[in-house]
Amino acid sequence: MLDVEKIAQEADVIISGFAVKKEEDGFHVFDLNNRTGVAVFKEDQTLIETNMDDIELTSAKKILSESLEYIGVA
């Protein structure tokens, strides 16, 4: 289970219950409401791996896309 408090403190952006963090291997998107959902994306937003269901993953992709300008990548 995710340490939601730690993830929230270290996140670059939090939008609608999803935390986005820039890492060396790309972007990690955490579903703070699910507490187990994580998706890892490359720099080009290609999915590397996830344990999210399809609906949760669709939301994570949208959140990542929206958060790039706040992270300073877009």
LUMRO-302390 format. One record per residue: chain; residue in one letter; x, y, z of N, C-alpha, C, CB in turn. Coordinates in Angstrom, 1 decimal, decimal comma. Glycine has a CB too. Layout:
REM LUMRO-302390
+--------+--------+--------+---------+--------+---------+----------+--------+--------+---------+--------+---------+----------+--------+
: chaine : residu : n.east : n.north :   n.up : ca.east : ca.north :  ca.up : c.east : c.north :   c.up : cb.east : cb.north :  cb.up :
+--------+--------+--------+---------+--------+---------+----------+--------+--------+---------+--------+---------+----------+--------+
:      A :      A :      X :       Y :      Z :       X :        Y :      Z :      X :       Y :      Z :       X :        Y :      Z :
...
+--------+--------+--------+---------+--------+---------+----------+--------+--------+---------+--------+---------+----------+--------+
This chain:
REM LUMRO-302390
+--------+--------+--------+---------+--------+---------+----------+--------+--------+---------+--------+---------+----------+--------+
: chaine : residu : n.east : n.north :   n.up : ca.east : ca.north :  ca.up : c.east : c.north :   c.up : cb.east : cb.north :  cb.up :
+--------+--------+--------+---------+--------+---------+----------+--------+--------+---------+--------+---------+----------+--------+
:      A :      M :    0,8 :    -1,2 :    0,0 :     0,0 :      0,0 :    0,0 :    0,9 :     1,2 :    0,0 :    -1,0 :      0,0 :    1,2 :
:      A :      L :    0,4 :     2,2 :   -0,7 :     1,2 :      3,5 :   -0,8 :    1,2 :     4,3 :    0,4 :     0,7 :      4,3 :   -2,0 :
:      A :      D :    2,3 :     5,0 :    0,7 :     2,4 :      6,0 :    1,8 :    1,9 :     7,3 :    1,2 :     3,8 :      6,1 :    2,4 :
:      A :      V :    0,6 :     7,5 :    1,3 :    -0,1 :      8,7 :    0,6 :    0,5 :    10,0 :    1,1 :    -1,5 :      8,6 :    0,9 :
:      A :      E :    0,8 :    10,1 :    2,4 :     1,3 :     11,4 :    2,9 :    2,7 :    11,7 :    2,3 :     1,4 :     11,3 :    4,5 :
:      A :      K :    3,6 :    10,7 :    2,3 :     4,9 :     10,9 :    1,7 :    4,8 :    11,2 :    0,2 :     5,8 :      9,6 :    2,0 :
:      A :      I :    4,0 :    10,5 :   -0,5 :     3,9 :     10,7 :   -1,9 :    3,3 :    12,2 :   -2,2 :     2,9 :      9,7 :   -2,6 :
:      A :      A :    2,4 :    12,6 :   -1,4 :     1,8 :     13,9 :   -1,5 :    2,9 :    15,0 :   -1,3 :     0,6 :     14,1 :   -0,6 :
:      A :      Q :    3,7 :    14,8 :   -0,3 :     4,7 :     15,8 :    0,1 :    5,8 :    15,8 :   -1,0 :     5,4 :     15,4 :    1,4 :
:      A :      E :    6,1 :    14,7 :   -1,7 :     7,2 :     14,7 :   -2,7 :    6,7 :    14,9 :   -4,1 :     7,8 :     13,4 :   -2,6 :
:      A :      A :    5,3 :    15,0 :   -4,3 :     4,8 :     15,1 :   -5,6 :    5,1 :    16,5 :   -6,2 :     3,3 :     14,9 :   -5,6 :
:      A :      D :    5,3 :    16,5 :   -7,5 :     5,5 :     17,8 :   -8,2 :    4,1 :    18,5 :   -8,4 :     6,1 :     17,5 :   -9,6 :
:      A :      V :    3,1 :    17,7 :   -8,7 :     1,7 :     18,2 :   -8,9 :    0,7 :    17,2 :   -8,3 :     1,5 :     18,5 :  -10,4 :
:      A :      I :   -0,4 :    17,8 :   -7,7 :    -1,5 :     16,9 :   -7,3 :   -2,8 :    17,5 :   -8,0 :    -1,7 :     16,9 :   -5,7 :
:      A :      I :   -3,5 :    16,7 :   -8,7 :    -4,7 :     17,2 :   -9,4 :   -5,7 :    16,1 :   -9,2 :    -4,4 :     17,4 :  -10,9 :
:      A :      S :   -6,9 :    16,4 :   -8,7 :    -8,0 :     15,5 :   -8,6 :   -7,7 :    14,2 :   -8,0 :    -8,6 :     15,3 :  -10,0 :
:      A :      G :   -6,9 :    14,2 :   -7,0 :    -6,6 :     13,0 :   -6,3 :   -5,5 :    12,1 :   -6,9 :    -7,8 :     12,1 :   -6,2 :
:      A :      F :   -4,8 :    12,7 :   -7,9 :    -3,7 :     12,0 :   -8,5 :   -2,4 :    12,8 :   -8,3 :    -3,9 :     11,8 :  -10,0 :
:      A :      A :   -1,4 :    12,2 :   -7,9 :    -0,1 :     12,8 :   -7,6 :    0,9 :    12,5 :   -8,8 :     0,5 :     12,5 :   -6,2 :
:      A :      V :    1,5 :    13,5 :   -9,3 :     2,5 :     13,2 :  -10,4 :    3,9 :    13,6 :   -9,9 :     2,1 :     14,1 :  -11,7 :
:      A :      K :    4,8 :    12,8 :  -10,2 :     6,2 :     13,0 :   -9,8 :    7,1 :    12,7 :  -10,9 :     6,5 :     12,2 :   -8,5 :
:      A :      K :    8,0 :    13,6 :  -11,2 :     9,0 :     13,4 :  -12,3 :   10,1 :    12,6 :  -11,6 :     9,5 :     14,8 :  -12,8 :
:      A :      E :   10,5 :    11,5 :  -12,3 :    11,6 :     10,7 :  -11,9 :   12,6 :    10,5 :  -13,0 :    11,0 :      9,3 :  -11,4 :
:      A :      E :   13,7 :     9,8 :  -12,8 :    14,7 :      9,6 :  -13,8 :   14,2 :     8,8 :  -15,0 :    15,9 :      8,8 :  -13,2 :
:      A :      D :   13,3 :     7,8 :  -14,7 :    12,7 :      6,9 :  -15,7 :   11,5 :     7,5 :  -16,4 :    12,4 :      5,6 :  -15,2 :
:      A :      G :   11,1 :     8,7 :  -16,0 :     9,9 :      9,3 :  -16,6 :    9,0 :     9,9 :  -15,6 :     9,1 :      8,3 :  -17,4 :
:      A :      F :    7,7 :     9,7 :  -15,7 :     6,7 :     10,2 :  -14,7 :    6,0 :     9,1 :  -14,0 :     5,7 :     11,1 :  -15,4 :
:      A :      H :    5,8 :     9,3 :  -12,7 :     5,1 :      8,3 :  -11,9 :    3,8 :     9,0 :  -11,5 :     5,9 :      7,8 :  -10,6 :
:      A :      V :    2,6 :     8,4 :  -11,8 :     1,3 :      8,9 :  -11,4 :    0,7 :     8,0 :  -10,4 :     0,4 :      9,1 :  -12,7 :
:      A :      F :    0,3 :     8,6 :   -9,3 :    -0,2 :      7,8 :   -8,2 :   -1,7 :     8,2 :   -8,0 :     0,6 :      8,0 :   -6,9 :
:      A :      D :   -2,5 :     7,2 :   -7,8 :    -3,9 :      7,5 :   -7,4 :   -4,0 :     7,5 :   -5,9 :    -4,9 :      6,4 :   -8,1 :
:      A :      L :   -4,1 :     8,7 :   -5,4 :    -4,1 :      8,8 :   -3,9 :   -5,4 :     8,3 :   -3,3 :    -3,9 :     10,3 :   -3,5 :
:      A :      N :   -6,5 :     8,2 :   -4,0 :    -7,7 :      7,7 :   -3,5 :   -7,7 :     6,1 :   -3,5 :    -8,9 :      8,1 :   -4,4 :
:      A :      N :   -7,1 :     5,5 :   -4,4 :    -7,0 :      4,0 :   -4,5 :   -6,0 :     3,5 :   -3,5 :    -6,7 :      3,6 :   -5,9 :
:      A :      R :   -4,9 :     4,2 :   -3,3 :    -3,8 :      3,8 :   -2,4 :   -3,0 :     2,6 :   -2,9 :    -4,3 :      3,5 :   -1,1 :
:      A :      T :   -3,3 :     2,1 :   -4,1 :    -2,5 :      1,0 :   -4,7 :   -2,2 :     1,3 :   -6,1 :    -3,1 :     -0,3 :   -4,5 :
:      A :      G :   -2,9 :     2,3 :   -6,7 :    -2,8 :      2,5 :   -8,2 :   -1,6 :     3,4 :   -8,5 :    -4,0 :      3,2 :   -8,7 :
:      A :      V :   -0,7 :     2,8 :   -9,4 :     0,5 :      3,6 :   -9,8 :    0,6 :     3,3 :  -11,3 :     1,8 :      3,1 :   -9,1 :
:      A :      A :    1,0 :     4,3 :  -12,1 :     1,3 :      4,2 :  -13,5 :    2,7 :     4,9 :  -13,7 :     0,2 :      4,7 :  -14,4 :
:      A :      V :    3,5 :     4,3 :  -14,6 :     4,8 :      4,8 :  -14,9 :    4,8 :     5,1 :  -16,4 :     6,0 :      3,9 :  -14,5 :
:      A :      F :    5,1 :     6,3 :  -16,8 :     5,2 :      6,8 :  -18,1 :    6,5 :     7,3 :  -18,5 :     4,1 :      7,9 :  -18,4 :
:      A :      K :    6,9 :     7,0 :  -19,8 :     8,2 :      7,6 :  -20,3 :    8,0 :     9,1 :  -20,5 :     8,6 :      6,9 :  -21,7 :
:      A :      E :    9,1 :     9,8 :  -20,8 :     9,0 :     11,2 :  -21,1 :    8,0 :    11,6 :  -22,2 :    10,4 :     11,7 :  -21,5 :
:      A :      D :    7,8 :    10,7 :  -23,2 :     6,9 :     11,0 :  -24,3 :    5,5 :    10,6 :  -23,9 :     7,4 :     10,3 :  -25,5 :
:      A :      Q :    5,2 :    10,2 :  -22,7 :     3,9 :      9,8 :  -22,1 :    3,5 :     8,4 :  -22,6 :     2,9 :     10,8 :  -22,5 :
:      A :      T :    4,4 :     7,6 :  -23,0 :     4,1 :      6,2 :  -23,3 :    4,1 :     5,4 :  -22,0 :     5,2 :      5,6 :  -24,3 :
:      A :      L :    3,1 :     4,6 :  -21,9 :     3,0 :      3,8 :  -20,6 :    4,1 :     2,8 :  -20,6 :     1,6 :      3,2 :  -20,6 :
:      A :      I :    4,8 :     2,7 :  -19,4 :     5,8 :      1,7 :  -19,2 :    5,2 :     0,5 :  -18,4 :     7,0 :      2,2 :  -18,4 :
:      A :      E :    4,5 :     0,8 :  -17,3 :     3,9 :     -0,2 :  -16,5 :    2,8 :     0,4 :  -15,6 :     4,9 :     -1,0 :  -15,7 :
:      A :      T :    1,9 :    -0,5 :  -15,2 :     0,8 :      0,0 :  -14,3 :    0,1 :    -1,2 :  -13,6 :    -0,2 :      0,8 :  -15,1 :
:      A :      N :   -0,5 :    -0,9 :  -12,6 :    -1,4 :     -1,8 :  -11,9 :   -2,8 :    -1,3 :  -11,8 :    -0,9 :     -2,2 :  -10,5 :
:      A :      M :   -3,1 :    -0,2 :  -12,6 :    -4,4 :      0,5 :  -12,6 :   -5,4 :    -0,2 :  -13,5 :    -4,3 :      2,0 :  -13,0 :
:      A :      D :   -6,7 :    -0,1 :  -13,3 :    -7,6 :     -0,7 :  -14,2 :   -7,8 :     0,4 :  -15,4 :    -9,0 :     -0,9 :  -13,5 :
:      A :      D :   -8,5 :     0,0 :  -16,4 :    -8,6 :      0,9 :  -17,6 :   -9,2 :     2,3 :  -17,3 :    -9,5 :      0,2 :  -18,6 :
:      A :      I :  -10,2 :     2,4 :  -16,4 :   -10,8 :      3,6 :  -16,1 :   -9,8 :     4,5 :  -15,3 :   -12,1 :      3,4 :  -15,3 :
:      A :      E :   -9,2 :     3,9 :  -14,4 :    -8,2 :      4,7 :  -13,6 :   -7,0 :     5,1 :  -14,4 :    -7,7 :      3,8 :  -12,4 :
:      A :      L :   -6,6 :     4,3 :  -15,3 :    -5,5 :      4,6 :  -16,2 :   -5,8 :     5,7 :  -17,2 :    -5,1 :      3,4 :  -17,0 :
:      A :      T :   -7,0 :     5,7 :  -17,7 :    -7,5 :      6,8 :  -18,5 :   -7,4 :     8,2 :  -17,8 :    -8,9 :      6,6 :  -19,0 :
:      A :      S :   -7,8 :     8,2 :  -16,5 :    -7,7 :      9,4 :  -15,7 :   -6,3 :     9,8 :  -15,5 :    -8,5 :      9,2 :  -14,4 :
:      A :      A :   -5,4 :     8,8 :  -15,2 :    -4,0 :      9,1 :  -14,9 :   -3,3 :     9,7 :  -16,2 :    -3,3 :      7,8 :  -14,5 :
:      A :      K :   -3,7 :     9,2 :  -17,4 :    -3,1 :      9,8 :  -18,6 :   -3,5 :    11,2 :  -18,8 :    -3,5 :      8,9 :  -19,8 :
:      A :      K :   -4,8 :    11,5 :  -18,5 :    -5,3 :     12,9 :  -18,6 :   -4,6 :    13,8 :  -17,6 :    -6,8 :     12,9 :  -18,4 :
:      A :      I :   -4,5 :    13,3 :  -16,4 :    -3,9 :     14,1 :  -15,3 :   -2,4 :    14,4 :  -15,7 :    -4,0 :     13,4 :  -14,0 :
:      A :      L :   -1,7 :    13,4 :  -16,2 :    -0,3 :     13,6 :  -16,6 :   -0,2 :    14,7 :  -17,7 :     0,3 :     12,3 :  -17,1 :
:      A :      S :   -1,0 :    14,6 :  -18,7 :    -1,0 :     15,5 :  -19,8 :   -1,3 :    16,9 :  -19,2 :    -2,1 :     15,1 :  -20,8 :
:      A :      E :   -2,3 :    17,1 :  -18,3 :    -2,6 :     18,4 :  -17,8 :   -1,5 :    18,9 :  -16,9 :    -3,9 :     18,3 :  -17,0 :
:      A :      S :   -0,8 :    18,1 :  -16,2 :     0,2 :     18,5 :  -15,2 :    1,6 :    18,9 :  -15,8 :     0,4 :     17,5 :  -14,2 :
:      A :      L :    1,8 :    18,6 :  -17,1 :     3,2 :     18,8 :  -17,6 :    3,6 :    20,3 :  -17,6 :     3,2 :     18,3 :  -19,1 :
:      A :      E :    2,6 :    21,2 :  -17,9 :     2,9 :     22,6 :  -17,9 :    3,3 :    23,1 :  -16,5 :     1,8 :     23,4 :  -18,4 :
:      A :      Y :    2,7 :    22,5 :  -15,4 :     3,0 :     22,9 :  -14,1 :    4,4 :    22,3 :  -13,6 :     1,9 :     22,4 :  -13,1 :
:      A :      I :    4,8 :    21,2 :  -14,2 :     6,0 :     20,6 :  -13,8 :    7,2 :    21,3 :  -14,5 :     6,0 :     19,1 :  -14,2 :
:      A :      G :    6,8 :    22,0 :  -15,6 :     7,8 :     22,8 :  -16,4 :    8,4 :    22,0 :  -17,5 :     8,9 :     23,2 :  -15,5 :
:      A :      V :    7,6 :    21,0 :  -18,0 :     8,1 :     20,1 :  -19,1 :    7,5 :    20,5 :  -20,4 :     7,7 :     18,7 :  -18,8 :
:      A :      A :    6,3 :    21,0 :  -20,4 :     5,6 :     21,3 :  -21,7 :    5,9 :    22,7 :  -22,2 :     4,1 :     21,2 :  -21,5 :
+--------+--------+--------+---------+--------+---------+----------+--------+--------+---------+--------+---------+----------+--------+
